[in-house]
Amino acid sequence: MTAHVPALLVADAEPTVVRFVDEVGRRTGFEVLACADGAGVVASITHRKVEIALVDLHLPGIGGLDVLRLARDADPACQVVLMTERPSVDSAVEAVKLGAADVLAKPLDLSRLERLLGSVRDESVRRHHLLELDNDAARRLEFCGLIGRSPQMQDLFALIRRLAPHVRAALVRGEPGTGKELAARALHTLGPRSHRPFVGVACAGLEPITGEVELFGRAGQGANGGTVFLEDVAALSMPVQARLLRVLESGEVTRVGSLEEHDVDLHVIASTVRDLRQAVAAGRFRSDLFYRLAVIELPLPPLRDRREDIPYLTAAFVRECAAALAKPIKGVTAAAESLLLSAAWDGNVRELRTVVERACLLAEGELVTEREIAQSMPAPGGTLLTGASDDRREVDGGDQLLATVERAHILRALQRSGGNKKAAARMLGVSRRALYRRLERLDLGATITRRPRRVVHAFERHAGA
């Protein structure tokens, strides 16, 4: 485990107070930062992770209560403690209502300050330790790209291990984003054909002729001796279903444009998000093909039914994103994890991964905060800045709260790109044209022609919203 040194920020115009807090903070195990005004507090908290900030209530420029509000917006996890020479019950109550962790009277009481800092230090070290444990557990719980310690996933892993040496045909079923292709790859990787090709075919949209060419031409030849993965097998036309059944039963195929039969040696793993039994009853799927594929069925549980896996999935995704972005991100805050645990996850693990990737892009310090997760979460009734450029998936512009979140998300990307729209669109996963439409819809059309420095000013106005 790596040693973790939490950060303490002291903001006071009196050098004696700063020196006193600096000495006590370093002795208690903190890295101590100092500034003399409110703007410095907000800038420090925005650009790095600060566990606790001791702020004079009567700072020059921006007052302590205003600094408290801005600091809470910048990092809700930062504990802000106000210091004052004239403490009162009313000011203390107001400060606590605004989110202050405590109000200390000057001159500062040494023992009380040491107890406060010791508590914050222990909590920070404990959280850091838990993050490292989650990362270690995520590595140990990984199974051929799938991650899970829930009973459902452990049962799935055990079933795959037992069946992989013997499977010739299988049906993997589950909602979108549950990891059906990963489960299929696991069957292939743990089976006797792991050294042979694994070829995937998207069945949706294949016409009868093109479907036969794809399945029994390019894919069949490329996967001969290996495994073909048929994504969304329910989308195959009835003629192609008949040809596929013949391949499974006889191992022979007559390629398109040829009268000669050829032997093929394929294992076939199919996936579906639909209920194939209903499709069979409705006459849209061949019953004999269904029973041929469903000799082995692998049901994948939705993420909402295995929420205990979310911390480990999150840890794995954060680790990957941090490496890809070359950022020192260690994990997520407790509040951010609570937000992830309570989300609906209609898009399952794929949706979780997308949210974590976007939040890591926005993150400034070692921890992804609740605010960055909230900015990256899909909104009810619409998806927040998805990779699609289809306007049907945009957030309803009439919802002011969601528009504010989306505005801050876009402006942060513009700030990171120095005002370069093409680069910002790439960060957000949308086309430049779609970005322009969003800028106009969110009343940010002026940023299209402004210089980068004006974009930064716009960000500063909205980032705290």
SEPALUM-481617 format. One record per residue (C-alpha): residue in three letters; x, y, z. Coordinates in steps of 0.05 Angstrom, whole numbers, padded with zeros to 5 digits, always signed. Example, Ala and Ser with C-alpha at 12.3 -4.5 7.8 and 13.67 -1.06 7.14 Angstrom:
2
ALA+00246-00090+00156
SER+00273-00021+00143
***
This chain:
465
MET+00000+00000+00000
THR+00026+00070-00017
ALA+00032+00122+00037
HIS-00023+00173+00033
VAL-00011+00245+00056
PRO-00076+00286+00061
ALA-00076+00361+00045
LEU-00096+00417+00092
LEU-00109+00488+00066
VAL-00105+00548+00113
ALA-00132+00615+00091
ASP-00119+00674+00137
ALA-00089+00743+00129
GLU-00053+00737+00196
PRO+00016+00704+00187
THR+00016+00680+00259
VAL-00047+00640+00249
VAL-00019+00610+00185
ARG+00046+00590+00219
PHE+00008+00559+00278
VAL-00038+00517+00233
ASP+00022+00498+00189
GLU+00061+00472+00249
VAL+00002+00433+00278
GLY-00019+00407+00210
ARG+00049+00380+00191
ARG+00057+00348+00259
THR-00011+00315+00251
GLY+00009+00285+00183
PHE-00017+00335+00132
GLU+00013+00370+00072
VAL-00003+00443+00087
LEU-00021+00495+00035
ALA-00033+00569+00051
CYS-00066+00629+00019
ALA-00087+00698+00042
ASP-00154+00709+00008
GLY-00218+00674-00014
ALA-00200+00670-00087
GLY-00139+00629-00068
VAL-00182+00580-00029
VAL-00228+00567-00088
ALA-00171+00561-00137
SER-00133+00512-00092
ILE-00194+00468-00080
THR-00212+00469-00154
HIS-00144+00447-00178
ARG-00125+00394-00127
LYS-00154+00349-00074
VAL-00158+00383-00006
GLU-00186+00343+00053
ILE-00197+00402+00100
ALA-00194+00477+00093
LEU-00188+00525+00153
VAL-00216+00592+00129
ASP-00220+00658+00166
LEU-00292+00683+00169
HIS-00270+00754+00154
LEU-00222+00744+00096
PRO-00206+00805+00053
GLY-00243+00807-00013
ILE-00290+00746-00013
GLY-00318+00735+00057
GLY-00313+00668+00093
LEU-00386+00648+00082
ASP-00381+00663+00008
VAL-00317+00623+00005
LEU-00353+00566+00040
ARG-00408+00566-00013
LEU-00357+00567-00070
ALA-00313+00515-00038
ARG-00372+00468-00028
ASP-00390+00476-00101
ALA-00318+00463-00123
ASP-00310+00400-00080
PRO-00368+00376-00036
ALA-00321+00326-00003
CYS-00275+00380+00025
GLN-00288+00396+00098
VAL-00289+00471+00108
VAL-00277+00498+00179
LEU-00287+00572+00193
MET-00244+00611+00242
THR-00266+00676+00276
GLU-00246+00721+00333
ARG-00320+00738+00346
PRO-00357+00672+00349
SER-00432+00672+00360
VAL-00487+00620+00361
ASP-00522+00653+00301
SER-00460+00655+00257
ALA-00442+00583+00276
VAL-00512+00558+00259
GLU-00512+00595+00193
ALA-00443+00567+00176
VAL-00464+00496+00192
LYS-00528+00504+00150
LEU-00484+00525+00092
GLY-00442+00463+00100
ALA-00385+00482+00147
ALA-00355+00423+00184
ASP-00341+00466+00246
VAL-00330+00538+00271
LEU-00267+00550+00313
ALA-00255+00610+00358
LYS-00190+00649+00355
PRO-00140+00642+00385
LEU-00144+00569+00364
ASP-00146+00516+00418
LEU-00088+00468+00406
SER-00121+00405+00432
ARG-00186+00417+00395
LEU-00149+00431+00330
GLU-00107+00368+00338
ARG-00170+00326+00350
LEU-00204+00355+00290
LEU-00144+00345+00244
GLY-00132+00275+00271
SER-00204+00255+00255
VAL-00200+00283+00184
ARG-00132+00250+00173
ASP-00156+00182+00197
GLU-00218+00186+00153
SER-00176+00205+00092
VAL-00126+00150+00104
ARG-00182+00099+00114
ARG-00216+00121+00049
HIS-00150+00117+00012
HIS-00138+00048+00040
LEU-00208+00025+00018
LEU-00195+00051-00052
GLU-00132+00010-00057
LEU-00169-00051-00031
ASP-00224-00040-00083
ASN-00171-00035-00137
ASP-00137-00099-00113
ALA-00204-00135-00107
ALA-00224-00113-00178
ARG-00160-00144-00205
ARG-00172-00209-00167
LEU-00246-00212-00185
GLU-00233-00203-00260
PHE-00253-00264-00301
CYS-00238-00260-00376
GLY-00256-00186-00377
LEU-00318-00195-00332
ILE-00316-00169-00260
GLY-00361-00191-00203
ARG-00362-00217-00133
SER-00438-00222-00129
PRO-00468-00292-00124
GLN-00499-00285-00193
MET-00432-00269-00226
GLN-00394-00321-00187
ASP-00445-00374-00208
LEU-00437-00350-00280
PHE-00361-00356-00277
ALA-00366-00426-00248
LEU-00416-00446-00303
ILE-00370-00420-00358
ARG-00310-00458-00329
ARG-00350-00523-00328
LEU-00380-00516-00397
ALA-00323-00485-00437
PRO-00286-00551-00451
HIS-00348-00582-00481
VAL-00389-00527-00514
ARG-00404-00530-00588
ALA-00464-00483-00589
ALA-00490-00436-00536
LEU-00539-00379-00525
VAL-00520-00319-00483
ARG-00578-00276-00463
GLY-00583-00210-00426
GLU-00600-00137-00430
PRO-00557-00089-00472
GLY-00492-00073-00438
THR-00488-00134-00392
GLY-00426-00164-00425
LYS-00453-00217-00471
GLU-00394-00216-00518
LEU-00346-00220-00460
ALA-00382-00282-00435
ALA-00378-00312-00505
ARG-00303-00296-00508
ALA-00294-00329-00440
LEU-00326-00394-00467
HIS-00278-00391-00526
THR-00216-00372-00485
LEU-00226-00427-00434
GLY-00243-00480-00486
PRO-00200-00525-00529
ARG-00201-00475-00587
SER-00171-00416-00551
HIS-00114-00415-00601
ARG-00162-00411-00659
PRO-00199-00349-00686
PHE-00258-00316-00651
VAL-00300-00279-00703
GLY-00359-00234-00686
VAL-00417-00220-00732
ALA-00471-00167-00719
CYS-00535-00199-00743
ALA-00579-00137-00740
GLY-00591-00107-00809
LEU-00564-00167-00848
GLU-00607-00181-00910
PRO-00617-00254-00932
ILE-00563-00252-00986
THR-00513-00209-00949
GLY-00526-00248-00886
GLU-00508-00313-00920
VAL-00445-00283-00951
GLU-00424-00256-00882
LEU-00439-00319-00843
PHE-00418-00372-00892
GLY-00367-00333-00931
ARG-00321-00285-00895
ALA-00338-00305-00823
GLY-00344-00379-00837
GLN-00277-00382-00871
GLY-00243-00336-00822
ALA-00268-00374-00761
ASN-00260-00445-00789
GLY-00233-00486-00732
GLY-00252-00432-00682
THR-00314-00396-00657
VAL-00366-00351-00690
PHE-00402-00303-00644
LEU-00471-00282-00671
GLU-00492-00217-00638
ASP-00568-00209-00635
VAL-00584-00275-00669
ALA-00659-00260-00666
ALA-00648-00209-00722
LEU-00629-00263-00773
SER-00679-00274-00829
MET-00714-00341-00834
PRO-00673-00365-00895
VAL-00608-00350-00859
GLN-00634-00385-00797
ALA-00646-00447-00839
ARG-00575-00445-00867
LEU-00546-00435-00798
LEU-00584-00495-00772
ARG-00555-00538-00827
VAL-00485-00516-00810
LEU-00496-00534-00737
GLU-00526-00602-00752
SER-00482-00626-00809
GLY-00420-00583-00809
GLU-00429-00571-00883
VAL-00443-00507-00921
THR-00458-00490-00993
ARG-00427-00422-01003
VAL-00465-00369-01042
GLY-00452-00377-01117
SER-00429-00449-01110
LEU-00462-00517-01116
GLU-00406-00553-01079
GLU-00412-00568-01006
HIS-00354-00552-00960
ASP-00339-00579-00891
VAL-00333-00526-00836
ASP-00313-00536-00765
LEU-00345-00482-00724
HIS-00368-00470-00653
VAL-00427-00421-00652
ILE-00443-00377-00594
ALA-00504-00332-00603
SER-00529-00274-00561
THR-00598-00242-00554
VAL-00631-00186-00516
ARG-00700-00214-00534
ASP-00741-00271-00508
LEU-00729-00323-00563
ARG-00785-00367-00535
GLN-00834-00312-00551
ALA-00802-00303-00620
VAL-00812-00378-00632
ALA-00884-00374-00610
ALA-00896-00315-00657
GLY-00864-00352-00715
ARG-00805-00304-00721
PHE-00751-00353-00700
ARG-00743-00426-00717
SER-00758-00471-00659
ASP-00707-00524-00682
LEU-00652-00472-00685
PHE-00671-00445-00617
TYR-00666-00513-00585
ARG-00600-00526-00621
LEU-00570-00462-00594
ALA-00602-00466-00525
VAL-00570-00532-00506
ILE-00528-00485-00463
GLU-00558-00420-00439
LEU-00519-00367-00402
PRO-00564-00314-00370
LEU-00527-00249-00353
PRO-00558-00210-00295
PRO-00571-00135-00303
LEU-00528-00088-00262
ARG-00586-00066-00218
ASP-00591-00138-00192
ARG-00517-00140-00172
ARG-00503-00071-00144
GLU-00450-00099-00097
ASP-00406-00104-00160
ILE-00409-00030-00176
PRO-00350-00009-00131
TYR-00304-00061-00164
LEU-00326-00045-00234
THR-00317+00029-00219
ALA-00247+00017-00191
ALA-00227-00022-00254
PHE-00254+00032-00301
VAL-00221+00088-00261
ARG-00155+00051-00264
GLU-00160+00042-00340
CYS-00182+00114-00351
ALA-00127+00143-00307
ALA-00075+00105-00346
ALA-00104+00125-00413
LEU-00110+00199-00394
ALA-00044+00200-00355
LYS-00080+00227-00294
PRO-00064+00212-00221
ILE-00136+00189-00206
LYS-00141+00138-00150
GLY-00216+00128-00145
VAL-00281+00162-00128
THR-00305+00198-00065
ALA-00355+00165-00018
ALA-00410+00212-00042
ALA-00394+00196-00115
GLU-00397+00121-00100
SER-00464+00130-00066
LEU-00490+00165-00128
LEU-00465+00108-00172
LEU-00496+00056-00126
SER-00564+00089-00128
ALA-00569+00100-00204
ALA-00617+00059-00247
TRP-00565+00035-00298
ASP-00614+00018-00354
GLY-00552+00011-00399
ASN-00519-00034-00348
VAL-00442-00042-00346
ARG-00432-00006-00412
GLU-00469+00055-00386
LEU-00429+00053-00320
ARG-00364+00052-00359
THR-00385+00111-00401
VAL-00404+00152-00340
VAL-00338+00136-00305
GLU-00297+00153-00368
ARG-00331+00221-00374
ALA-00323+00235-00300
CYS-00249+00219-00304
LEU-00242+00267-00362
LEU-00272+00322-00318
ALA-00234+00303-00254
GLU-00179+00350-00231
GLY-00148+00314-00171
GLU-00137+00245-00144
LEU-00210+00230-00132
VAL-00271+00234-00177
THR-00324+00275-00140
GLU-00399+00270-00135
ARG-00405+00332-00178
GLU-00364+00302-00235
ILE-00405+00238-00232
ALA-00470+00279-00232
GLN-00447+00318-00293
SER-00432+00252-00330
MET-00496+00215-00311
PRO-00552+00204-00361
ALA-00612+00247-00346
PRO-00684+00222-00339
GLY-00718+00224-00406
GLY-00654+00236-00445
THR-00580+00221-00449
LEU-00529+00274-00429
LEU-00480+00285-00485
THR-00479+00215-00513
GLY-00433+00195-00569
ALA-00491+00197-00618
SER-00503+00261-00656
ASP-00577+00246-00661
ASP-00615+00304-00630
ARG-00669+00256-00606
ARG-00621+00235-00551
GLU-00607+00305-00526
VAL-00631+00330-00459
ASP-00696+00368-00459
GLY-00677+00442-00463
GLY-00736+00461-00421
ASP-00708+00428-00359
GLN-00666+00483-00328
LEU-00628+00439-00280
LEU-00606+00390-00333
ALA-00589+00447-00380
THR-00545+00477-00326
VAL-00508+00411-00317
GLU-00499+00402-00392
ARG-00475+00474-00399
ALA-00421+00465-00346
HIS-00401+00399-00379
ILE-00392+00433-00447
LEU-00356+00494-00419
ARG-00307+00451-00381
ALA-00290+00414-00446
LEU-00281+00481-00482
GLN-00235+00504-00427
ARG-00193+00441-00431
SER-00188+00448-00507
GLY-00170+00522-00503
GLY-00233+00539-00541
ASN-00220+00491-00598
LYS-00289+00466-00618
LYS-00264+00405-00656
ALA-00223+00381-00597
ALA-00279+00396-00547
ALA-00328+00356-00590
ARG-00279+00298-00591
MET-00274+00300-00515
LEU-00350+00300-00508
GLY-00359+00243-00558
VAL-00402+00283-00606
SER-00393+00312-00675
ARG-00373+00385-00682
ARG-00440+00400-00716
ALA-00477+00369-00656
LEU-00435+00411-00609
TYR-00454+00475-00646
ARG-00527+00456-00641
ARG-00520+00446-00566
LEU-00483+00513-00558
GLU-00540+00549-00593
ARG-00594+00511-00553
LEU-00560+00526-00486
ASP-00553+00600-00502
LEU-00478+00592-00512
GLY-00478+00612-00585
ALA-00432+00670-00571
THR-00376+00622-00552
ILE-00374+00597-00624
THR-00339+00660-00648
ARG-00305+00683-00584
ARG-00232+00674-00571
PRO-00209+00620-00522
ARG-00198+00669-00465
ARG-00271+00690-00468
VAL-00291+00617-00466
VAL-00252+00609-00402
HIS-00290+00669-00373
ALA-00355+00636-00392
PHE-00333+00572-00358
GLU-00316+00610-00294
ARG-00386+00640-00294
HIS-00421+00573-00302
ALA-00376+00520-00272
GLY-00403+00530-00202
ALA-00475+00524-00224
***
